[in-house]
Amino acid sequence: MKLNSDCVRDILIAIEDSTNFQEAINNNQLETLDVINPYTSEEILYHLRQLSWAGLIQDFDCYADGGYSILDLSPKGHEFLNNIRSDENWNRTKSLASKVGSHSLSALQQIASGVISATINHYLGY
């Protein structure tokens, strides 16, 4: 399965919106959210596994019955999401990823960080 960067962003947004200090989110909750509706259960599980391996989510647990739960975003996940939250930054990140020919999670994170750095420098007058 190919990594879908929009699915990655949508899952990160959904997790952030649905978790809090005391509650994780499970498959029944996540997969009913509007932002997740365009994706199949298989796509969601694949992308959750990739997010877990990349250290962007915390305590991703899969169960024998096919269910799963996610505790929260990791600090690294929050940072990445904050860098791609705005549609403008996300579209610039995806455009640059296409130009360099990589949509891997590590490439997206580096590009998003560069987009934010360039924006900061622009506003600081550099």
ZIRAKA-V87534 format. One record per residue. N is the residue number from 1. RES is the residue in three letters. SS is DSSP state (alpha for helix, beta for strand, coil for the rest). NEAR is the number of other ideal C-beta (glycine too) atoms within 10 Angstrom. D_CENTER is the distance of its C-alpha to the mean C-alpha in Angstrom with 1 decimal. Layout:
N_RES_SS_NEAR_D_CENTER / N_RES_SS_NEAR_D_CENTER
//
This chain:
1_MET_coil_9_16.7 / 2_LYS_coil_8_14.9 / 3_LEU_coil_13_11.2 / 4_ASN_coil_17_10.1 / 5_SER_alpha_20_7.8 / 6_ASP_alpha_11_8.1 / 7_CYS_alpha_22_7.4 / 8_VAL_alpha_22_3.9 / 9_ARG_alpha_21_3.8 / 10_ASP_alpha_20_6.3 / 11_ILE_alpha_28_5.5 / 12_LEU_alpha_22_3.7 / 13_ILE_alpha_17_6.8 / 14_ALA_alpha_20_8.9 / 15_ILE_alpha_25_8.8 / 16_GLU_alpha_16_9.6 / 17_ASP_alpha_11_12.2 / 18_SER_alpha_17_13.7 / 19_THR_coil_20_14.2 / 20_ASN_coil_9_16.9 / 21_PHE_coil_5_19.1 / 22_GLN_coil_5_21.1 / 23_GLU_coil_12_19.0 / 24_ALA_coil_18_16.3 / 25_ILE_beta_21_14.9 / 26_ASN_beta_15_16.3 / 27_ASN_alpha_19_16.1 / 28_ASN_alpha_10_18.8 / 29_GLN_alpha_16_17.0 / 30_LEU_alpha_21_13.5 / 31_GLU_coil_17_15.1 / 32_THR_coil_9_17.4 / 33_LEU_coil_16_15.0 / 34_ASP_alpha_8_15.7 / 35_VAL_alpha_14_12.2 / 36_ILE_alpha_19_11.9 / 37_ASN_coil_9_15.5 / 38_PRO_coil_11_15.3 / 39_TYR_coil_18_13.9 / 40_THR_coil_10_16.2 / 41_SER_alpha_13_16.1 / 42_GLU_alpha_9_16.3 / 43_GLU_alpha_16_13.2 / 44_ILE_alpha_19_11.2 / 45_LEU_alpha_18_12.9 / 46_TYR_alpha_17_12.4 / 47_HIS_alpha_22_8.7 / 48_LEU_alpha_22_8.8 / 49_ARG_alpha_14_11.4 / 50_GLN_alpha_19_9.7 / 51_LEU_alpha_23_7.0 / 52_SER_alpha_19_10.2 / 53_TRP_alpha_11_12.3 / 54_ALA_coil_18_10.3 / 55_GLY_coil_13_10.7 / 56_LEU_coil_25_7.4 / 57_ILE_beta_23_8.6 / 58_GLN_beta_17_12.3 / 59_ASP_beta_11_15.0 / 60_PHE_beta_18_13.6 / 61_ASP_beta_12_17.1 / 62_CYS_beta_14_18.4 / 63_TYR_coil_10_21.9 / 64_ALA_coil_5_24.9 / 65_ASP_coil_7_24.9 / 66_GLY_coil_9_21.5 / 67_GLY_coil_11_19.7 / 68_TYR_beta_22_16.9 / 69_SER_beta_18_15.6 / 70_ILE_beta_24_12.9 / 71_LEU_beta_15_14.3 / 72_ASP_beta_19_11.6 / 73_LEU_beta_22_8.9 / 74_SER_coil_17_10.8 / 75_PRO_alpha_11_12.2 / 76_LYS_alpha_14_10.3 / 77_GLY_alpha_22_6.9 / 78_HIS_alpha_14_8.8 / 79_GLU_alpha_16_10.1 / 80_PHE_alpha_24_7.3 / 81_LEU_alpha_19_6.2 / 82_ASN_alpha_15_9.9 / 83_ASN_alpha_21_10.5 / 84_ILE_alpha_26_8.8 / 85_ARG_coil_15_9.6 / 86_SER_coil_13_13.0 / 87_ASP_alpha_8_13.6 / 88_GLU_alpha_10_16.0 / 89_ASN_alpha_16_13.8 / 90_TRP_alpha_18_11.1 / 91_ASN_alpha_12_14.2 / 92_ARG_alpha_19_15.8 / 93_THR_alpha_25_13.0 / 94_LYS_alpha_18_13.0 / 95_SER_alpha_11_16.8 / 96_LEU_alpha_17_17.3 / 97_ALA_alpha_18_15.2 / 98_SER_alpha_11_17.6 / 99_LYS_alpha_9_20.6 / 100_VAL_alpha_10_20.0 / 101_GLY_coil_7_19.2 / 102_SER_coil_14_16.0 / 103_HIS_coil_17_12.5 / 104_SER_coil_13_11.8 / 105_LEU_alpha_19_8.8 / 106_SER_alpha_9_11.6 / 107_ALA_alpha_16_13.0 / 108_LEU_alpha_24_10.0 / 109_GLN_alpha_19_9.8 / 110_GLN_alpha_16_13.6 / 111_ILE_alpha_22_14.0 / 112_ALA_alpha_25_11.8 / 113_SER_alpha_15_13.9 / 114_GLY_alpha_14_17.0 / 115_VAL_alpha_21_16.4 / 116_ILE_alpha_18_16.4 / 117_SER_alpha_12_19.4 / 118_ALA_alpha_12_21.2 / 119_THR_alpha_15_20.8 / 120_ILE_alpha_10_22.1 / 121_ASN_alpha_10_24.9 / 122_HIS_alpha_9_25.8 / 123_TYR_alpha_8_26.2 / 124_LEU_alpha_7_28.1 / 125_GLY_coil_5_30.4 / 126_TYR_coil_8_29.8
//
